[in-house]
Amino acid sequence: MGLIMKQIEQIKSLLEERRGSKHVVVLHKYPDPDAIAAGYAHRLISSEFDIEVDLLYDGEVSHQQNIALVKALNIDLIKFTKELNLEQYSSAILVDHQGNTVGNILERLKQAKVEMLLVVDHHELQDGLEAVYSDIRKAGSTSTLYSQYLEAMDILDPAQKSHILVATALMSGILTDTNGFIRADADDFRAASYLSKFRDPEIINLMMNQVRTKHVMEIIGRALDNRFVVENYSIAGLGYLRSIDRDAIPEAADFLLTEENVHTALAYGIVREDNDEEELVGSLRTDKFTLDPDDFIKSVIGVDENGHYWGGGKVTAGAFSIPIGFLKGDHDDHYDEMKWQVYDMKLKQRLLAVIGVNPAIK
């Protein structure tokens, strides 16, 4: 606990030194409840130091649970565009990620000479990002870390609606990232106990009971049709997906993991944006305690030309996102099918090689 208090004091000192300024919290490309809640909590903490904070993302808020959170809590998120004036901010903060999916924003912040002030994340440490201060440590969620900040600073007041909404968002972040406390540790339970005095249970119930859309169910069905199981790994290529369906990839991986005799599931597909940009996106889920998702994803996917990993993970999950580059774009069905076959085959070969079985596949 002493180390945690030292970290919190450091963050308070950083914010005090920048009192009265304007900051931007950069969420990862497709923000989930944990990232949104952490950003929301950071804004509340910053207000104690007269710091104005905007929440920025570059992607889509598409999962039904994420949409419900944003609407229920009336959280205002700003979508990044090339026209956005980043020079209005003096400092930037990353929450629930370490910049892997927002390279374009980071480059623009660097050009605008915006200080990278703080990184708060519960995933494994990634290389290549420098900040004035980082609080990166293992926990079930980033919301857990921000709950610790709020408790230590004694900020939450049950008489203030905005504080209740922050506590509710953080509780939702912990619930989603720990799979309803199944993957929670002692810090997550302590954080939830603290938040329970402030959260709105009706909003949490609404959040946690969002149904899957018909299209998401169809994508899960595609995963079941395309999967093959080897050495207790279930691997499923999903083909092409719209950007708004990106969140169906981890849902498909979650579903594949429920199959008997499967301890690890990986679902992936090519996500096509409205501007024809494309990425090979994958999501891994595991309940095998001896498998490290971070090491596994890094071993399979490797690094970019700058030596930065395309993906990584935490205790029971991992993800990656690789820009298609030269071959991007919607051309014709024959071209798209050939392109998918190349990426599908290459990824399967690398997966099987890391698993340790013969990578020669049909």
C-alpha positions in Angstrom: 0.0 0.0 0.0 2.9 2.3 0.6 4.1 2.0 -3.0 0.5 2.9 -4.2 0.4 5.9 -2.0 3.7 7.1 -3.3 2.4 6.8 -6.9 -0.8 8.7 -6.0 1.3 11.5 -4.3 3.4 11.7 -7.5 0.3 12.1 -9.6 -1.1 14.8 -7.3 2.1 16.6 -7.5 2.1 16.5 -11.3 -1.4 17.9 -11.5 -0.7 20.6 -8.8 2.2 21.8 -10.9 -0.1 22.2 -13.9 -3.0 23.7 -12.0 -5.3 25.8 -14.3 -4.2 24.2 -17.6 -6.1 22.2 -20.2 -5.3 18.5 -20.8 -6.5 15.8 -23.1 -7.1 12.1 -22.1 -6.5 9.9 -25.1 -8.5 6.7 -25.0 -7.6 3.7 -27.1 -9.0 3.4 -30.6 -12.2 1.5 -29.7 -12.8 2.6 -26.1 -14.5 0.0 -23.8 -16.1 0.6 -20.3 -12.8 0.4 -18.5 -11.1 3.0 -20.7 -14.1 5.3 -20.7 -14.5 5.1 -16.9 -10.8 5.7 -16.3 -10.9 8.8 -18.5 -14.1 10.0 -16.8 -12.5 9.6 -13.4 -9.3 11.4 -14.5 -11.4 14.3 -15.5 -13.0 14.5 -12.1 -9.6 14.2 -10.3 -8.2 17.0 -12.6 -11.1 19.3 -11.7 -9.8 19.3 -8.1 -6.7 21.1 -9.6 -8.8 23.5 -11.9 -7.6 21.5 -14.9 -10.0 21.2 -17.8 -10.0 17.8 -19.5 -11.3 16.6 -22.9 -11.7 12.8 -23.6 -10.5 11.9 -27.1 -10.7 8.7 -29.2 -10.0 7.7 -32.7 -12.3 4.9 -33.9 -15.8 3.8 -33.0 -17.9 3.3 -29.9 -19.8 0.3 -31.3 -20.3 -2.4 -28.6 -23.8 -2.2 -27.2 -22.4 -2.1 -23.6 -20.1 0.8 -24.5 -22.9 2.7 -26.2 -25.1 2.2 -23.2 -22.4 3.5 -20.8 -21.9 6.6 -22.8 -25.6 7.3 -23.0 -26.5 6.4 -19.5 -23.8 8.6 -18.0 -24.0 11.3 -20.6 -20.2 11.2 -21.2 -19.0 13.5 -23.9 -16.3 12.0 -26.0 -14.5 13.9 -28.8 -13.7 11.9 -32.0 -10.3 12.7 -33.3 -10.1 14.4 -36.7 -7.2 16.0 -38.6 -8.8 19.4 -38.1 -8.8 19.1 -34.3 -6.5 21.8 -32.8 -4.3 19.9 -30.4 -2.3 23.0 -29.5 -5.1 24.0 -27.1 -3.8 21.2 -24.8 -0.6 21.5 -22.7 -0.5 17.9 -21.5 -1.8 14.5 -22.6 -2.7 11.4 -20.6 -3.2 7.8 -21.8 -5.5 5.5 -19.8 -6.0 1.7 -20.3 -3.4 1.5 -23.0 0.1 2.6 -23.9 -0.4 4.1 -27.3 -0.3 1.0 -29.5 -3.5 1.8 -31.4 -3.3 5.6 -31.6 0.0 6.3 -33.3 -1.6 9.0 -35.5 -2.8 10.9 -32.5 0.5 10.5 -30.7 2.4 11.9 -33.7 0.0 14.8 -34.0 0.5 15.5 -30.2 4.2 15.4 -30.7 4.0 17.9 -33.6 1.9 20.2 -31.5 4.5 20.0 -28.7 1.9 18.6 -26.2 3.6 17.1 -23.2 3.0 13.3 -22.6 2.3 13.7 -18.9 0.9 10.4 -17.6 0.2 6.8 -18.6 -2.2 4.7 -16.4 -2.7 1.1 -17.5 -3.1 -2.4 -16.1 -1.7 -4.2 -19.1 1.8 -5.6 -19.4 4.5 -2.9 -20.0 5.0 -2.1 -23.7 8.1 -0.5 -25.2 8.4 2.8 -27.1 6.4 5.3 -25.1 7.9 7.9 -22.8 5.9 10.0 -20.3 6.7 12.2 -17.4 5.2 9.6 -15.1 3.6 6.1 -15.6 1.5 4.0 -13.3 1.5 0.6 -15.0 0.9 -2.3 -12.8 -1.1 -5.5 -12.7 -4.8 -5.3 -11.8 -8.0 -6.5 -13.1 -8.8 -3.1 -14.7 -7.6 0.5 -15.0 -10.8 1.4 -13.2 -9.3 -0.3 -10.1 -6.3 2.1 -10.2 -8.5 5.1 -10.5 -10.7 3.9 -7.7 -7.6 3.8 -5.5 -6.8 7.4 -6.5 -10.2 8.6 -5.6 -10.3 6.8 -2.3 -6.8 8.1 -1.3 -7.7 11.7 -2.3 -11.1 11.4 -0.6 -12.9 13.0 -3.6 -16.2 11.1 -4.0 -19.2 12.7 -2.4 -22.5 10.7 -2.5 -24.5 14.0 -2.5 -23.1 14.9 -5.9 -24.6 13.3 -8.9 -21.5 13.6 -11.1 -19.5 11.7 -8.4 -22.1 8.9 -8.4 -21.8 8.6 -12.2 -18.0 8.4 -12.0 -18.3 5.6 -9.3 -20.9 3.8 -11.5 -18.6 4.0 -14.5 -15.7 2.7 -12.6 -17.7 -0.2 -11.2 -18.8 -1.1 -14.7 -15.2 -0.9 -15.9 -14.1 -3.4 -13.1 -17.0 -5.7 -13.8 -16.4 -5.9 -17.6 -12.6 -6.3 -17.4 -12.7 -8.9 -14.7 -15.6 -10.8 -16.3 -17.9 -10.2 -13.4 -15.1 -10.6 -10.8 -14.2 -14.1 -12.0 -10.8 -12.8 -12.9 -10.6 -10.2 -10.1 -7.8 -10.0 -7.5 -7.8 -8.5 -4.0 -7.3 -4.9 -5.3 -10.3 -5.2 -7.6 -12.5 -6.4 -4.7 -11.3 -3.6 -2.5 -12.0 -1.0 -5.2 -15.4 -2.4 -5.8 -16.2 -2.4 -2.0 -15.2 1.3 -1.9 -17.2 2.2 -5.0 -20.3 0.3 -3.7 -21.0 3.2 -1.4 -21.5 5.6 -4.3 -22.5 3.7 -7.5 -26.0 3.6 -9.0 -27.0 -0.1 -9.2 -29.8 0.5 -11.7 -27.4 2.0 -14.3 -25.0 -0.9 -13.7 -27.8 -3.4 -14.2 -28.7 -1.7 -17.5 -25.0 -1.7 -18.6 -24.4 -5.4 -17.8 -27.6 -6.7 -19.4 -27.2 -5.4 -23.0 -28.2 -8.0 -25.6 -26.1 -8.9 -28.6 -27.3 -7.5 -31.9 -28.4 -9.9 -34.7 -25.3 -9.0 -36.7 -22.9 -9.8 -33.8 -24.7 -13.2 -33.4 -24.1 -13.7 -37.1 -20.4 -13.0 -36.7 -20.2 -15.4 -33.8 -21.9 -18.0 -36.0 -19.2 -17.3 -38.6 -16.5 -17.9 -36.0 -18.1 -21.3 -35.2 -18.3 -22.3 -38.8 -14.7 -21.3 -39.6 -13.0 -22.4 -36.4 -10.5 -25.2 -36.2 -9.2 -26.7 -32.9 -5.7 -27.9 -32.4 -3.9 -28.7 -29.1 -6.9 -27.1 -27.2 -6.6 -23.9 -29.2 -9.6 -22.7 -31.1 -8.7 -20.5 -34.1 -11.3 -18.7 -36.2 -10.9 -16.3 -39.1 -13.9 -14.0 -39.6 -13.1 -12.5 -43.0 -14.0 -8.9 -43.6 -15.8 -6.8 -41.0 -17.2 -3.3 -40.9 -15.6 -0.9 -38.4 -18.8 -0.8 -36.4 -18.5 -4.6 -36.0 -15.0 -4.6 -34.6 -16.1 -5.3 -31.1 -17.7 -8.6 -32.3 -14.1 -10.0 -32.6 -13.5 -10.3 -28.8 -17.1 -11.4 -28.3 -16.4 -14.2 -30.8 -13.3 -15.2 -28.9 -15.2 -15.2 -25.6 -17.8 -17.5 -27.1 -15.2 -19.9 -28.7 -13.5 -20.2 -25.2 -16.7 -21.8 -23.9 -16.3 -24.9 -26.0 -15.4 -28.1 -24.3 -11.6 -28.9 -24.2 -10.7 -25.4 -25.4 -8.4 -23.4 -23.2 -7.4 -20.7 -25.6 -9.4 -19.0 -28.4 -8.3 -16.5 -31.0 -10.6 -14.7 -33.4 -9.5 -12.3 -36.1 -10.6 -10.6 -39.2 -9.8 -7.7 -41.6 -11.6 -4.5 -40.4 -12.4 -2.1 -43.1 -13.0 1.6 -42.2 -15.3 3.9 -44.1 -12.2 5.6 -45.7 -11.0 2.2 -47.0 -8.3 1.9 -44.4 -7.9 -1.7 -43.3 -6.4 -3.5 -40.3 -5.9 -7.2 -39.4 -7.5 -7.3 -35.9 -7.4 -10.2 -33.5 -8.5 -11.0 -30.0 -7.3 -13.8 -27.7 -8.9 -15.2 -24.6 -7.5 -17.9 -22.4 -8.2 -19.7 -19.1 -4.8 -21.6 -19.2 -2.8 -20.2 -16.3 0.5 -21.1 -17.7 -0.1 -19.2 -21.0 0.9 -15.6 -21.0 -1.2 -13.7 -23.5 1.2 -10.8 -23.8 4.2 -13.1 -24.6 2.0 -15.3 -26.9 0.7 -12.3 -29.0 4.1 -10.7 -29.3 5.6 -14.1 -30.4 3.0 -14.6 -33.1 2.7 -11.0 -34.4 6.1 -9.5 -33.9 7.1 -5.9 -34.3 6.8 -3.0 -36.8 9.6 -1.3 -38.6 10.3 0.8 -35.5 10.6 -2.2 -33.2 7.2 -1.6 -31.6 4.9 -4.6 -31.0 1.7 -4.8 -33.0 -0.2 -6.2 -29.9 0.1 -7.5 -26.4 -2.1 -8.6 -23.5 -2.9 -8.9 -19.8 -3.5 -11.9 -17.6 -6.3 -13.7 -19.5 -6.6 -11.7 -22.8 -4.6 -10.3 -25.6 -5.2 -8.3 -28.9 -3.4 -7.1 -31.9 -4.0 -4.6 -34.8 -1.9 -4.5 -37.9 -2.5 -2.0 -40.7 -2.9 -3.7 -44.1 -0.9 -1.0 -45.9 -0.3 -1.3 -49.6 -3.0 -3.9 -50.2 -5.7 -1.9 -48.4 -9.0 -0.9 -50.1 -12.2 -2.4 -51.5 -11.6 -3.6 -55.1 -13.6 -6.6 -56.2 -14.7 -9.9 -54.7 -11.9 -11.9 -56.3 -9.2 -9.5 -55.2 -10.6 -9.4 -51.6 -10.8 -13.1 -51.4 -7.2 -13.6 -52.5 -6.1 -10.9 -50.0 -8.0 -12.6 -47.1 -6.6 -16.0 -48.0 -3.0 -14.6 -47.8 -3.5 -12.9 -44.4 -5.5 -15.9 -43.1 -2.9 -18.4 -44.1 0.1 -16.3 -42.9 -1.5 -15.8 -39.5 -2.5 -19.4 -39.1 1.1 -20.5 -40.0 2.6 -18.2 -37.3 0.0 -19.3 -34.7 0.7 -23.0 -35.3 4.5 -22.4 -35.2 4.2 -20.7 -31.8 1.9 -23.4 -30.5 4.4 -26.0 -31.6 2.6 -28.0 -34.2 3.4 -28.5 -37.9 2.7 -25.1 -39.5 2.0 -26.6 -42.9 -1.8 -26.2 -43.3 -4.1 -26.3 -46.3 
